[in-house]
Amino acid sequence: MTKLSEIFYLNKYYISHAFKAKYGKSIISELIEIRCNEAEHLLKSTNLSIVDVAVAVGFNSVAHFSNTYKKIKGETPEQTKKFSRKI
């Protein structure tokens, strides 16, 4: 958030409030959703391990990645990877 405020020369609290007012969710929520969407793409289209996918999309903990991914996507990364191999 600090980096955004430096780029746009705006207060980070103002940016956060304006983003939520415009899109109905926080910048962090949007970022997590983008990361999970990219993770889904990588899980389905590459042979990367779940650990490698987690790191590639910006998670430092595989457990945190798995929990967050399941909350967003409704299935675990393992399930996504396994299902994509059956198609």
Residue frames as a rotation matrix with the C-alpha (Angstrom) as fourth column:
MET 1
0.575 0.818 0.000 0.00
0.818 -0.575 0.000 0.00
0.000 0.000 -1.000 0.00
THR 2
0.369 -0.524 -0.768 2.87
0.197 -0.763 0.615 2.33
-0.908 -0.378 -0.179 0.77
LYS 3
-0.662 -0.651 0.370 4.30
0.455 0.043 0.890 1.75
-0.595 0.758 0.268 -2.69
LEU 4
-0.082 0.733 0.675 0.98
0.969 -0.100 0.226 2.71
0.233 0.673 -0.702 -4.30
SER 5
0.770 0.385 -0.509 0.79
0.542 -0.816 0.203 5.87
-0.337 -0.432 -0.837 -2.23
GLU 6
-0.099 -0.886 -0.454 4.30
0.144 -0.464 0.874 6.80
-0.985 0.021 0.174 -3.38
ILE 7
-0.667 -0.137 0.732 3.48
0.704 0.203 0.680 6.11
-0.242 0.970 -0.039 -7.03
PHE 8
0.005 0.815 0.579 0.25
0.846 -0.313 0.433 8.13
0.534 0.487 -0.691 -7.03
TYR 9
-0.844 -0.409 0.347 1.30
0.163 -0.812 -0.561 10.74
0.511 -0.417 0.752 -4.46
LEU 10
0.131 0.934 0.333 -1.79
-0.481 -0.233 0.845 9.99
0.867 -0.271 0.419 -2.39
ASN 11
-0.314 -0.133 0.940 -2.32
-0.945 0.139 -0.296 9.00
-0.091 -0.981 -0.169 1.22
LYS 12
-0.913 -0.113 -0.392 -2.45
-0.199 0.962 0.187 5.21
0.356 0.249 -0.901 1.57
TYR 13
-0.696 0.717 -0.029 -5.63
0.319 0.273 -0.907 5.42
-0.643 -0.641 -0.419 3.65
TYR 14
-0.079 0.636 -0.768 -7.30
-0.663 -0.609 -0.435 7.50
-0.744 0.475 0.470 0.95
ILE 15
-0.540 -0.186 -0.820 -6.31
-0.795 0.432 0.426 4.95
0.275 0.882 -0.382 -1.72
SER 16
-0.986 0.141 -0.092 -7.61
0.165 0.924 -0.344 2.09
0.036 -0.354 -0.934 0.39
HIS 17
-0.413 0.878 -0.240 -10.93
0.110 -0.213 -0.971 3.84
-0.904 -0.428 -0.009 1.10
ALA 18
-0.105 0.347 -0.932 -11.40
-0.855 -0.510 -0.094 4.93
-0.508 0.787 0.351 -2.52
PHE 19
-0.784 -0.236 -0.574 -10.68
-0.526 0.742 0.415 1.44
0.328 0.627 -0.707 -3.86
LYS 20
-0.877 0.479 -0.030 -13.16
0.407 0.710 -0.574 -0.16
-0.254 -0.516 -0.818 -1.47
ALA 21
-0.221 0.825 -0.520 -15.81
-0.191 -0.560 -0.806 2.44
-0.956 -0.079 0.281 -2.28
LYS 22
-0.195 0.075 -0.978 -15.36
-0.957 -0.231 0.173 1.87
-0.213 0.970 0.117 -6.02
TYR 23
-0.439 -0.137 -0.888 -14.99
-0.593 0.787 0.172 -1.94
0.675 0.602 -0.427 -6.11
GLY 24
0.562 0.799 0.215 -16.64
-0.662 0.279 0.695 -3.10
0.495 -0.533 0.686 -2.89
LYS 25
0.884 -0.355 -0.305 -13.57
0.458 0.791 0.406 -4.92
0.097 -0.498 0.862 -1.60
SER 26
0.668 -0.689 -0.281 -10.16
-0.224 -0.546 0.807 -4.12
-0.710 -0.476 -0.519 -0.27
ILE 27
0.412 -0.642 -0.646 -7.01
-0.889 -0.130 -0.439 -3.93
0.198 0.756 -0.624 -2.37
ILE 28
-0.577 -0.644 0.503 -5.63
-0.756 0.654 -0.029 -6.89
-0.310 -0.396 -0.864 -0.41
SER 29
0.086 0.699 0.710 -8.73
-0.125 0.714 -0.689 -8.97
-0.988 -0.030 0.149 -1.20
GLU 30
0.867 0.206 -0.453 -8.34
-0.439 -0.114 -0.891 -8.14
-0.235 0.972 -0.008 -4.88
LEU 31
-0.008 -0.966 -0.258 -4.65
-0.986 0.050 -0.158 -9.03
0.165 0.253 -0.953 -4.80
ILE 32
-0.520 -0.133 0.844 -5.36
-0.484 0.860 -0.163 -12.38
-0.704 -0.493 -0.512 -3.14
GLU 33
0.527 0.790 0.313 -8.03
-0.092 0.420 -0.903 -13.15
-0.845 0.447 0.294 -5.74
ILE 34
0.682 -0.373 -0.629 -5.62
-0.725 -0.228 -0.650 -12.32
0.099 0.899 -0.426 -8.57
ARG 35
-0.401 -0.891 0.214 -2.96
-0.913 0.407 -0.015 -14.56
-0.074 -0.202 -0.977 -7.00
CYS 36
-0.264 0.381 0.886 -5.43
-0.224 0.870 -0.440 -17.44
-0.938 -0.314 -0.144 -6.66
ASN 37
0.813 0.546 -0.200 -6.58
-0.280 0.066 -0.958 -17.03
-0.510 0.835 0.207 -10.27
GLU 38
0.298 -0.800 -0.521 -2.98
-0.907 -0.067 -0.416 -17.17
0.298 0.596 -0.746 -11.45
ALA 39
-0.549 -0.467 0.693 -2.33
-0.707 0.701 -0.088 -20.17
-0.445 -0.538 -0.716 -9.20
GLU 40
0.324 0.756 0.568 -5.33
-0.169 0.637 -0.752 -21.95
-0.931 0.148 0.335 -10.72
HIS 41
0.830 -0.070 -0.553 -3.95
-0.558 -0.107 -0.823 -21.30
-0.001 0.992 -0.128 -14.19
LEU 42
-0.157 -0.984 -0.087 -0.52
-0.957 0.174 -0.233 -22.63
0.245 0.047 -0.968 -13.22
LEU 43
-0.378 0.070 0.923 -1.97
-0.536 0.796 -0.280 -25.70
-0.754 -0.601 -0.263 -11.50
LYS 44
0.579 0.737 0.347 -4.00
-0.088 0.480 -0.873 -26.57
-0.810 0.475 0.343 -14.58
SER 45
0.974 -0.078 -0.213 -1.47
-0.222 -0.142 -0.965 -25.75
0.045 0.987 -0.156 -17.28
THR 46
0.113 -0.992 -0.062 1.95
-0.815 -0.057 -0.577 -26.66
0.568 0.115 -0.815 -15.88
ASN 47
0.451 -0.073 -0.889 3.68
0.314 0.946 0.082 -29.47
0.835 -0.316 0.450 -14.07
LEU 48
-0.415 -0.593 0.690 4.86
-0.428 -0.541 -0.724 -27.18
0.803 -0.595 -0.029 -11.28
SER 49
-0.544 0.197 -0.816 4.50
0.711 0.623 -0.324 -28.55
0.445 -0.757 -0.479 -7.77
ILE 50
0.577 0.817 -0.006 2.05
0.648 -0.453 0.612 -26.92
0.497 -0.357 -0.791 -5.41
VAL 51
0.340 -0.560 -0.756 4.97
0.693 -0.394 0.604 -25.51
-0.636 -0.729 0.254 -3.44
ASP 52
-0.698 -0.662 0.274 6.41
0.653 -0.431 0.622 -23.94
-0.294 0.613 0.733 -6.60
VAL 53
-0.153 0.744 0.650 3.01
0.672 -0.404 0.620 -22.51
0.724 0.532 -0.439 -7.57
ALA 54
0.685 0.417 -0.597 2.54
0.728 -0.387 0.566 -21.03
0.005 -0.822 -0.569 -4.09
VAL 55
-0.083 -0.821 -0.565 5.92
0.598 -0.495 0.630 -19.30
-0.797 -0.286 0.532 -4.28
ALA 56
-0.694 -0.218 0.686 5.37
0.718 -0.276 0.639 -18.18
0.050 0.936 0.349 -7.88
VAL 57
0.069 0.821 0.567 2.17
0.576 -0.497 0.649 -16.33
0.815 0.282 -0.507 -6.97
GLY 58
-0.223 -0.334 0.916 3.63
-0.281 -0.878 -0.388 -14.69
0.933 -0.344 0.102 -3.88
PHE 59
0.850 0.483 0.210 2.79
-0.352 0.224 0.909 -16.88
0.392 -0.846 0.361 -0.89
ASN 60
-0.160 -0.949 0.271 5.52
-0.866 0.003 -0.500 -17.61
0.474 -0.314 -0.823 1.66
SER 61
-0.631 0.048 0.774 3.65
-0.537 0.693 -0.481 -20.49
-0.559 -0.720 -0.411 3.31
VAL 62
-0.862 0.313 -0.398 2.16
-0.157 0.583 0.798 -23.45
0.482 0.750 -0.453 1.47
ALA 63
-0.610 0.663 -0.434 -0.33
0.786 0.435 -0.440 -24.00
-0.102 -0.610 -0.786 4.30
HIS 64
-0.363 0.452 -0.815 -1.52
0.044 -0.865 -0.499 -20.39
-0.931 -0.217 0.295 4.06
PHE 65
-0.761 0.037 -0.648 -1.69
-0.639 -0.214 0.739 -20.69
-0.111 0.976 0.187 0.27
SER 66
-0.860 0.425 -0.283 -3.76
0.289 0.862 0.417 -23.89
0.420 0.277 -0.864 0.46
ASN 67
-0.437 0.711 -0.551 -6.20
0.756 -0.042 -0.653 -22.43
-0.488 -0.702 -0.519 3.00
THR 68
-0.387 0.240 -0.891 -6.59
-0.282 -0.950 -0.133 -19.18
-0.878 0.199 0.435 1.08
TYR 69
-0.880 0.014 -0.475 -6.94
-0.464 0.184 0.866 -20.96
0.099 0.983 -0.156 -2.26
LYS 70
-0.747 0.632 -0.206 -9.67
0.634 0.771 0.064 -23.23
0.199 -0.083 -0.976 -0.88
LYS 71
-0.313 0.627 -0.714 -11.54
0.490 -0.537 -0.687 -20.25
-0.814 -0.565 -0.138 0.55
ILE 72
-0.397 0.084 -0.914 -11.44
-0.581 -0.794 0.179 -18.43
-0.711 0.602 0.364 -2.80
LYS 73
-0.632 -0.008 -0.775 -11.82
-0.740 0.304 0.600 -21.33
0.231 0.953 -0.198 -5.24
GLY 74
0.367 0.874 0.318 -13.89
-0.929 0.364 0.072 -23.80
-0.052 -0.322 0.945 -3.21
GLU 75
0.969 -0.170 -0.180 -11.39
0.154 0.983 -0.100 -26.61
0.194 0.069 0.979 -3.61
THR 76
0.545 -0.834 -0.089 -7.82
0.031 -0.086 0.996 -27.30
-0.838 -0.546 -0.021 -2.58
PRO 77
0.138 -0.593 -0.793 -4.88
-0.936 -0.341 0.092 -26.77
-0.325 0.729 -0.602 -4.93
GLU 78
-0.767 -0.415 0.490 -4.44
-0.317 0.908 0.274 -30.55
-0.559 0.055 -0.828 -4.87
GLN 79
0.006 0.870 0.493 -8.00
0.410 0.447 -0.795 -31.05
-0.912 0.207 -0.354 -6.10
THR 80
0.658 0.189 -0.729 -7.54
-0.463 -0.662 -0.590 -28.48
-0.594 0.726 -0.348 -8.89
LYS 81
-0.287 -0.879 -0.382 -4.32
-0.913 0.131 0.387 -30.13
-0.290 0.459 -0.840 -10.02
LYS 82
-0.735 0.036 0.677 -5.79
-0.005 0.998 -0.058 -33.64
-0.678 -0.046 -0.734 -9.85
PHE 83
0.295 0.946 0.136 -9.01
0.256 0.059 -0.965 -32.71
-0.921 0.319 -0.224 -11.66
SER 84
0.481 -0.146 -0.864 -7.16
-0.724 -0.622 -0.298 -30.92
-0.494 0.769 -0.405 -14.47
ARG 85
-0.631 -0.776 -0.001 -5.16
-0.675 0.547 0.495 -34.10
-0.384 0.313 -0.869 -15.17
LYS 86
-0.420 0.562 0.713 -8.37
0.283 0.827 -0.485 -36.12
-0.862 -0.003 -0.506 -15.75
ILE 87
0.529 0.686 -0.500 -9.56
-0.216 -0.461 -0.861 -33.88
-0.821 0.563 -0.096 -18.56
